[in-house]
């Protein structure tokens, strides 16, 4: 995996590590270019941020999930870090897939306009209503239903979730299905579409909502 570490301070591990996964056809440098790291530093947050690049092969065969656990999440926990995992679009979907397997290893999820599967599965969930929808017996490669089975558990679970949405996102109807599975305070909607300016606004909101209150005064 390609990673960029934006550390809160040199030579020291922060108590919180935030690992962010990219949208399709984007790279760790795109997070940097959009000011994601700068936003954390401007707020004086004691949070190490890791921007991850995903090889398409590792996404396709889902080996990225075990790579994340073995190379990033497990070592961070061994250092005493609380680990948040997040992502944009496809990265948000991967974060949900990871949490379905290793949710106990995470302090929270930051999901910005997450991809939620094909219209086949989302139409199925919308038709039945998530409360009544059942995944049935899952095939080993049926990752989309596995993700939605996990989504069904989020409201009753202990994992903290931030869901950030653009009001004019082209996938907004699918996003509303996920929003309905969460407590209202977990869902944050802003003006904008499926693009970097909207994701940056949501990122700022996430940092303020989850971490800024605990940041030391300048």
Phi and psi in degrees as GROMACS dihedral restraints (atoms count N, CA, C in turn):
[ dihedral_restraints ]
;  ai    aj    ak    al  type     phi  dphi    fc
    3     4     5     6     1   -88.2    20    10
    4     5     6     7     1   130.6    20    10
    6     7     8     9     1  -134.9    20    10
    7     8     9    10     1   152.5    20    10
    9    10    11    12     1  -124.2    20    10
   10    11    12    13     1   122.2    20    10
   12    13    14    15     1   -97.5    20    10
   13    14    15    16     1   122.7    20    10
   15    16    17    18     1  -109.5    20    10
   16    17    18    19     1    95.4    20    10
   18    19    20    21     1   -84.5    20    10
   19    20    21    22     1   147.6    20    10
   21    22    23    24     1   -66.5    20    10
   22    23    24    25     1   -34.9    20    10
   24    25    26    27     1  -153.9    20    10
   25    26    27    28     1   150.5    20    10
   27    28    29    30     1   -74.0    20    10
   28    29    30    31     1   137.4    20    10
   30    31    32    33     1    75.9    20    10
   31    32    33    34     1    13.8    20    10
   33    34    35    36     1  -144.9    20    10
   34    35    36    37     1   140.1    20    10
   36    37    38    39     1   -91.6    20    10
   37    38    39    40     1   125.0    20    10
   39    40    41    42     1   -71.7    20    10
   40    41    42    43     1   156.4    20    10
   42    43    44    45     1   -70.0    20    10
   43    44    45    46     1   -17.6    20    10
   45    46    47    48     1  -123.9    20    10
   46    47    48    49     1   136.0    20    10
   48    49    50    51     1  -121.7    20    10
   49    50    51    52     1   129.7    20    10
   51    52    53    54     1  -115.2    20    10
   52    53    54    55     1   113.4    20    10
   54    55    56    57     1  -103.6    20    10
   55    56    57    58     1   122.3    20    10
   57    58    59    60     1  -115.0    20    10
   58    59    60    61     1   131.8    20    10
   60    61    62    63     1  -104.9    20    10
   61    62    63    64     1   144.2    20    10
   63    64    65    66     1   -87.0    20    10
   64    65    66    67     1   163.0    20    10
   66    67    68    69     1   -68.6    20    10
   67    68    69    70     1   163.2    20    10
   69    70    71    72     1   -58.2    20    10
   70    71    72    73     1   141.5    20    10
   72    73    74    75     1    62.7    20    10
   73    74    75    76     1    25.9    20    10
   75    76    77    78     1  -124.2    20    10
   76    77    78    79     1   169.3    20    10
   78    79    80    81     1  -133.6    20    10
   79    80    81    82     1   167.1    20    10
   81    82    83    84     1   -53.9    20    10
   82    83    84    85     1   -34.7    20    10
   84    85    86    87     1   -62.9    20    10
   85    86    87    88     1   -25.5    20    10
   87    88    89    90     1   -68.7    20    10
   88    89    90    91     1   -34.0    20    10
   90    91    92    93     1   -61.1    20    10
   91    92    93    94     1   -44.5    20    10
   93    94    95    96     1   -63.1    20    10
   94    95    96    97     1   -46.4    20    10
   96    97    98    99     1   -62.3    20    10
   97    98    99   100     1   -30.7    20    10
   99   100   101   102     1   -83.8    20    10
  100   101   102   103     1    -0.4    20    10
  102   103   104   105     1    84.2    20    10
  103   104   105   106     1    18.8    20    10
  105   106   107   108     1   -65.5    20    10
  106   107   108   109     1   -44.1    20    10
  108   109   110   111     1   -67.6    20    10
  109   110   111   112     1   -43.5    20    10
  111   112   113   114     1   -58.9    20    10
  112   113   114   115     1   -35.7    20    10
  114   115   116   117     1   -62.6    20    10
  115   116   117   118     1   -39.6    20    10
  117   118   119   120     1   -68.8    20    10
  118   119   120   121     1   -39.8    20    10
  120   121   122   123     1   -71.3    20    10
  121   122   123   124     1   -37.2    20    10
  123   124   125   126     1   -60.8    20    10
  124   125   126   127     1   -29.4    20    10
  126   127   128   129     1   -87.9    20    10
  127   128   129   130     1    -2.7    20    10
  129   130   131   132     1    64.8    20    10
  130   131   132   133     1    31.9    20    10
  132   133   134   135     1   -77.0    20    10
  133   134   135   136     1   136.7    20    10
  135   136   137   138     1   -86.6    20    10
  136   137   138   139     1    63.5    20    10
  138   139   140   141     1  -136.0    20    10
  139   140   141   142     1   126.5    20    10
  141   142   143   144     1   -86.8    20    10
  142   143   144   145     1   127.4    20    10
  144   145   146   147     1  -108.9    20    10
  145   146   147   148     1   131.9    20    10
  147   148   149   150     1  -119.2    20    10
  148   149   150   151     1   119.7    20    10
  150   151   152   153     1   -99.3    20    10
  151   152   153   154     1   127.4    20    10
  153   154   155   156     1  -112.6    20    10
  154   155   156   157     1   140.6    20    10
  156   157   158   159     1  -103.5    20    10
  157   158   159   160     1   139.6    20    10
  159   160   161   162     1  -114.8    20    10
  160   161   162   163     1   121.8    20    10
  162   163   164   165     1   -69.9    20    10
  163   164   165   166     1   134.2    20    10
  165   166   167   168     1   -56.6    20    10
  166   167   168   169     1   -37.9    20    10
  168   169   170   171     1   -62.1    20    10
  169   170   171   172     1   -42.4    20    10
  171   172   173   174     1   -67.3    20    10
  172   173   174   175     1   -28.1    20    10
  174   175   176   177     1   -73.9    20    10
  175   176   177   178     1   -45.1    20    10
  177   178   179   180     1   -62.0    20    10
  178   179   180   181     1   -43.1    20    10
  180   181   182   183     1   -93.9    20    10
  181   182   183   184     1     5.4    20    10
  183   184   185   186     1    66.2    20    10
  184   185   186   187     1    10.3    20    10
  186   187   188   189     1   -66.6    20    10
  187   188   189   190     1   -18.8    20    10
  189   190   191   192     1   -57.2    20    10
  190   191   192   193     1   -31.2    20    10
  192   193   194   195     1   -66.5    20    10
  193   194   195   196     1   -43.4    20    10
  195   196   197   198     1   -75.4    20    10
  196   197   198   199     1   -32.6    20    10
  198   199   200   201     1   -61.1    20    10
  199   200   201   202     1   -43.9    20    10
  201   202   203   204     1   -59.4    20    10
  202   203   204   205     1   -45.2    20    10
  204   205   206   207     1   -65.8    20    10
  205   206   207   208     1   -46.8    20    10
  207   208   209   210     1   -74.1    20    10
  208   209   210   211     1   -38.6    20    10
  210   211   212   213     1   -99.8    20    10
  211   212   213   214     1   -20.6    20    10
  213   214   215   216     1  -123.1    20    10
  214   215   216   217     1   -52.8    20    10
  216   217   218   219     1   -73.9    20    10
  217   218   219   220     1   -50.3    20    10
  219   220   221   222     1   -61.1    20    10
  220   221   222   223     1   -46.3    20    10
  222   223   224   225     1   -62.2    20    10
  223   224   225   226     1   -37.9    20    10
  225   226   227   228     1   -63.8    20    10
  226   227   228   229     1   -42.2    20    10
  228   229   230   231     1   -65.1    20    10
  229   230   231   232     1   -35.9    20    10
  231   232   233   234     1   -64.1    20    10
  232   233   234   235     1   -25.9    20    10
  234   235   236   237     1   -86.7    20    10
  235   236   237   238     1     2.7    20    10
  237   238   239   240     1    88.8    20    10
  238   239   240   241     1    11.8    20    10
  240   241   242   243     1   -81.9    20    10
  241   242   243   244     1   143.4    20    10
  243   244   245   246     1   -83.8    20    10
  244   245   246   247     1   127.3    20    10
  246   247   248   249     1  -109.0    20    10
  247   248   249   250     1   121.6    20    10
  249   250   251   252     1  -100.1    20    10
  250   251   252   253     1   138.3    20    10
  252   253   254   255     1  -117.6    20    10
  253   254   255   256     1   133.8    20    10
  255   256   257   258     1  -143.2    20    10
  256   257   258   259     1   175.1    20    10
  258   259   260   261     1  -174.4    20    10
  259   260   261   262     1   163.5    20    10
  261   262   263   264     1  -111.0    20    10
  262   263   264   265     1   131.2    20    10
  264   265   266   267     1    53.7    20    10
  265   266   267   268     1  -113.9    20    10
  267   268   269   270     1   -58.2    20    10
  268   269   270   271     1   -35.9    20    10
  270   271   272   273     1   -62.1    20    10
  271   272   273   274     1   -35.4    20    10
  273   274   275   276     1   -66.1    20    10
  274   275   276   277     1   -37.8    20    10
  276   277   278   279     1   -63.0    20    10
  277   278   279   280     1   -43.0    20    10
  279   280   281   282     1   -64.3    20    10
  280   281   282   283     1   -36.8    20    10
  282   283   284   285     1   -62.8    20    10
  283   284   285   286     1   -41.5    20    10
  285   286   287   288     1   -64.8    20    10
  286   287   288   289     1   -41.2    20    10
  288   289   290   291     1   -61.3    20    10
  289   290   291   292     1   -41.7    20    10
  291   292   293   294     1   -63.6    20    10
  292   293   294   295     1   -46.8    20    10
  294   295   296   297     1   -63.5    20    10
  295   296   297   298     1   -30.6    20    10
  297   298   299   300     1   -63.2    20    10
  298   299   300   301     1   -26.9    20    10
  300   301   302   303     1   -98.2    20    10
  301   302   303   304     1   -39.0    20    10
  303   304   305   306     1  -129.9    20    10
  304   305   306   307     1    35.3    20    10
  306   307   308   309     1   -57.6    20    10
  307   308   309   310     1   -31.9    20    10
  309   310   311   312     1   -66.3    20    10
  310   311   312   313     1   -17.7    20    10
  312   313   314   315     1   -85.6    20    10
  313   314   315   316     1    -6.1    20    10
  315   316   317   318     1  -108.6    20    10
  316   317   318   319     1   147.7    20    10
  318   319   320   321     1   -87.8    20    10
  319   320   321   322     1   -24.9    20    10
  321   322   323   324     1  -178.0    20    10
  322   323   324   325     1   171.7    20    10
  324   325   326   327     1  -122.9    20    10
  325   326   327   328     1   137.4    20    10
  327   328   329   330     1  -117.2    20    10
  328   329   330   331     1   105.4    20    10
  330   331   332   333     1  -112.1    20    10
  331   332   333   334     1   113.6    20    10
  333   334   335   336     1  -109.2    20    10
  334   335   336   337     1   111.2    20    10
  336   337   338   339     1    47.1    20    10
  337   338   339   340     1    53.4    20    10
  339   340   341   342     1   -68.5    20    10
  340   341   342   343     1   141.9    20    10
  342   343   344   345     1   -66.7    20    10
  343   344   345   346     1   138.5    20    10
  345   346   347   348     1  -126.0    20    10
  346   347   348   349     1    21.2    20    10
  348   349   350   351     1   103.7    20    10
  349   350   351   352     1   176.2    20    10
  351   352   353   354     1   -70.6    20    10
  352   353   354   355     1   165.8    20    10
  354   355   356   357     1   -64.2    20    10
  355   356   357   358     1   -21.9    20    10
  357   358   359   360     1   -62.6    20    10
  358   359   360   361     1   -49.9    20    10
  360   361   362   363     1   -74.2    20    10
  361   362   363   364     1   -40.1    20    10
  363   364   365   366     1   -69.7    20    10
  364   365   366   367     1   -34.5    20    10
  366   367   368   369     1   -65.4    20    10
  367   368   369   370     1   -36.9    20    10
  369   370   371   372     1   -63.3    20    10
  370   371   372   373     1   -45.9    20    10
  372   373   374   375     1   -65.4    20    10
  373   374   375   376     1   -42.0    20    10
  375   376   377   378     1   -64.5    20    10
  376   377   378   379     1   -39.2    20    10
  378   379   380   381     1   -65.7    20    10
  379   380   381   382     1   -44.3    20    10
  381   382   383   384     1   -84.3    20    10
  382   383   384   385     1   -25.4    20    10
  384   385   386   387     1    83.0    20    10
  385   386   387   388     1   132.2    20    10
  387   388   389   390     1   -58.3    20    10
  388   389   390   391     1   -36.1    20    10
  390   391   392   393     1   -60.0    20    10
  391   392   393   394     1   -34.8    20    10
  393   394   395   396     1  -101.1    20    10
  394   395   396   397     1   -13.2    20    10
  396   397   398   399     1   -70.3    20    10
  397   398   399   400     1   139.0    20    10
  399   400   401   402     1  -127.8    20    10
  400   401   402   403     1   138.6    20    10
  402   403   404   405     1   -76.4    20    10
  403   404   405   406     1   -17.4    20    10
  405   406   407   408     1    72.2    20    10
  406   407   408   409     1  -169.0    20    10
  408   409   410   411     1   -74.0    20    10
  409   410   411   412     1   126.1    20    10
  411   412   413   414     1   -90.7    20    10
  412   413   414   415     1   133.5    20    10
  414   415   416   417     1   -73.0    20    10
  415   416   417   418     1   157.1    20    10
  417   418   419   420     1   -59.1    20    10
  418   419   420   421     1   -31.5    20    10
  420   421   422   423     1  -101.3    20    10
  421   422   423   424     1    12.3    20    10
  423   424   425   426     1   -89.3    20    10
  424   425   426   427     1    71.0    20    10
  426   427   428   429     1   -68.2    20    10
  427   428   429   430     1   -33.3    20    10
  429   430   431   432     1   -65.4    20    10
  430   431   432   433     1   -43.9    20    10
  432   433   434   435     1   -69.9    20    10
  433   434   435   436     1   -31.4    20    10
  435   436   437   438     1   -63.0    20    10
  436   437   438   439     1   -42.0    20    10
  438   439   440   441     1   -63.1    20    10
  439   440   441   442     1   -45.4    20    10
  441   442   443   444     1   -69.6    20    10
  442   443   444   445     1   -31.8    20    10
  444   445   446   447     1   -61.2    20    10
  445   446   447   448     1   -39.8    20    10
  447   448   449   450     1   -67.8    20    10
  448   449   450   451     1   -41.2    20    10
  450   451   452   453     1   -56.5    20    10
  451   452   453   454     1   -36.4    20    10
  453   454   455   456     1   -58.9    20    10
  454   455   456   457     1   -23.4    20    10
  456   457   458   459     1   -91.7    20    10
  457   458   459   460     1    -8.4    20    10
  459   460   461   462     1   -66.6    20    10
  460   461   462   463     1   -41.6    20    10
  462   463   464   465     1   -62.8    20    10
  463   464   465   466     1   -38.3    20    10
  465   466   467   468     1   -87.4    20    10
  466   467   468   469     1   -10.0    20    10
  468   469   470   471     1   -85.7    20    10
  469   470   471   472     1   179.7    20    10
  471   472   473   474     1  -100.9    20    10
  472   473   474   475     1    -6.1    20    10
  474   475   476   477     1   -71.9    20    10
  475   476   477   478     1   128.0    20    10
  477   478   479   480     1   -75.1    20    10
  478   479   480   481     1   138.5    20    10
  480   481   482   483     1  -133.9    20    10
  481   482   483   484     1   133.7    20    10
  483   484   485   486     1  -115.6    20    10
  484   485   486   487     1   120.8    20    10
  486   487   488   489     1  -113.3    20    10
  487   488   489   490     1   115.9    20    10
  489   490   491   492     1  -109.8    20    10
  490   491   492   493     1   129.4    20    10
  492   493   494   495     1  -131.2    20    10
  493   494   495   496     1   146.8    20    10
  495   496   497   498     1   -93.2    20    10
  496   497   498   499     1   132.0    20    10
  498   499   500   501     1   -60.2    20    10
  499   500   501   502     1   -30.7    20    10
  501   502   503   504     1  -107.8    20    10
  502   503   504   505     1    17.8    20    10
  504   505   506   507     1   -60.2    20    10
  505   506   507   508     1   138.7    20    10
  507   508   509   510     1   -67.4    20    10
  508   509   510   511     1   -14.4    20    10
  510   511   512   513     1  -105.0    20    10
  511   512   513   514     1    20.1    20    10
  513   514   515   516     1   -61.7    20    10
  514   515   516   517     1   -33.7    20    10
  516   517   518   519     1   -62.9    20    10
  517   518   519   520     1   -39.2    20    10
  519   520   521   522     1   -70.0    20    10
  520   521   522   523     1   -38.7    20    10
  522   523   524   525     1   -60.7    20    10
  523   524   525   526     1   -35.6    20    10
  525   526   527   528     1   -64.7    20    10
  526   527   528   529     1   -29.3    20    10
  528   529   530   531     1   -63.4    20    10
  529   530   531   532     1   -41.9    20    10
  531   532   533   534     1   -70.0    20    10
  532   533   534   535     1   -42.1    20    10
  534   535   536   537     1   -57.8    20    10
  535   536   537   538     1   -36.7    20    10
  537   538   539   540     1   -67.7    20    10
  538   539   540   541     1   -18.6    20    10
  540   541   542   543     1   -87.3    20    10
  541   542   543   544     1    -2.8    20    10
  543   544   545   546     1  -116.3    20    10
  544   545   546   547     1   157.6    20    10
  546   547   548   549     1   -66.0    20    10
  547   548   549   550     1   145.3    20    10
  549   550   551   552     1   -52.9    20    10
  550   551   552   553     1   -40.4    20    10
  552   553   554   555     1   -64.3    20    10
  553   554   555   556     1   -14.9    20    10
  555   556   557   558     1   -81.3    20    10
  556   557   558   559     1   -12.6    20    10
  558   559   560   561     1  -109.0    20    10
  559   560   561   562     1   127.1    20    10
  561   562   563   564     1  -127.6    20    10
  562   563   564   565     1   122.8    20    10
  564   565   566   567     1  -118.8    20    10
  565   566   567   568     1   135.0    20    10
  567   568   569   570     1  -130.3    20    10
  568   569   570   571     1   165.9    20    10
  570   571   572   573     1   -66.4    20    10
  571   572   573   574     1   143.8    20    10
  573   574   575   576     1   133.6    20    10
  574   575   576   577     1   173.1    20    10
  576   577   578   579     1  -114.8    20    10
  577   578   579   580     1  -149.2    20    10
  579   580   581   582     1   -95.7    20    10
  580   581   582   583     1    75.1    20    10
  582   583   584   585     1  -155.1    20    10
  583   584   585   586     1   166.2    20    10
  585   586   587   588     1   -61.7    20    10
  586   587   588   589     1   -42.2    20    10
  588   589   590   591     1   -57.9    20    10
  589   590   591   592     1   -39.4    20    10
  591   592   593   594     1   -68.0    20    10
  592   593   594   595     1   -44.2    20    10
  594   595   596   597     1   -63.6    20    10
  595   596   597   598     1   -35.4    20    10
  597   598   599   600     1   -66.8    20    10
  598   599   600   601     1   -40.9    20    10
  600   601   602   603     1   -60.9    20    10
  601   602   603   604     1   -43.5    20    10
  603   604   605   606     1   -65.0    20    10
  604   605   606   607     1   -38.5    20    10
  606   607   608   609     1   -60.8    20    10
  607   608   609   610     1   -46.6    20    10
  609   610   611   612     1   -57.2    20    10
  610   611   612   613     1   -44.8    20    10
  612   613   614   615     1   -62.0    20    10
  613   614   615   616     1   -40.6    20    10
  615   616   617   618     1   -62.7    20    10
  616   617   618   619     1   -48.6    20    10
  618   619   620   621     1   -59.6    20    10
  619   620   621   622     1   -42.1    20    10
  621   622   623   624     1   -66.7    20    10
  622   623   624   625     1   -41.0    20    10
  624   625   626   627     1   -71.2    20    10
  625   626   627   628     1   -37.8    20    10
  627   628   629   630     1   -98.7    20    10
  628   629   630   631     1   -30.2    20    10
  630   631   632   633     1  -128.3    20    10
  631   632   633   634     1   -28.1    20    10
  633   634   635   636     1   -62.8    20    10
  634   635   636   637     1   -33.8    20    10
  636   637   638   639     1   -63.1    20    10
  637   638   639   640     1   -26.8    20    10
  639   640   641   642     1   -94.6    20    10
  640   641   642   643     1    -1.1    20    10
  642   643   644   645     1   -72.2    20    10
  643   644   645   646     1   145.6    20    10
  645   646   647   648     1   -67.0    20    10
  646   647   648   649     1   148.9    20    10
  648   649   650   651     1   -67.5    20    10
  649   650   651   652     1   141.9    20    10
